[in-house]
């Protein structure tokens, strides 16, 4: 796993670069993302370690993947992310985690995650932009997927796909750890 400071600095650099490339002022990005102007400034200056929800809202507002915001080595045509360089963006109180494995920008942001939820752990996600789809493949245990207030049990070996434009979340209601792989596809930004 990369050093936290390396990830913080990459986020600061990439957020500012993408914001400027898209012609957004600090106020415009704050309004588009729902993240306060002060928080955007702190992130761009590398003075804070924002939550996964904050990073996701900024990525959505910029039409970029979280992977692109956190990319600290964008110099190669083929991006290989060694296991130790995957970025853990969520840690649960019982030791669970959500780790971004990689991502791409074609045709819109595309992300690959691995999640581990220990019994009783959950993660809630804000709605993504309309047209965002997620595919969750449960590798072990059972996942309770909540979409727009309705629970769906996804047992090991099963795959769930859904539009993620509504509030959604992941929960482990079982007695054993739940491990799942998640793909998130965000539509290209409207210009």
Secondary structure, 3 states (H helix, E strand, C coil): CCCHHHHHHHHHHHHHHHHHHCCCCHHHHHHHHCCCHHHHHHHHCCCCCCCHHHHHHHHHHHCCCHHHHHCCCCCCCCCCCCHHHCEEEEECCCCCEEEEEEEECCCCCEEEEEEEECCCCEEEECCCCCCCEEEEEEEECEEEEEECCEEEEEECCCEEEEECCCCEEEECCCCCCEEEEEEEECCCCCC
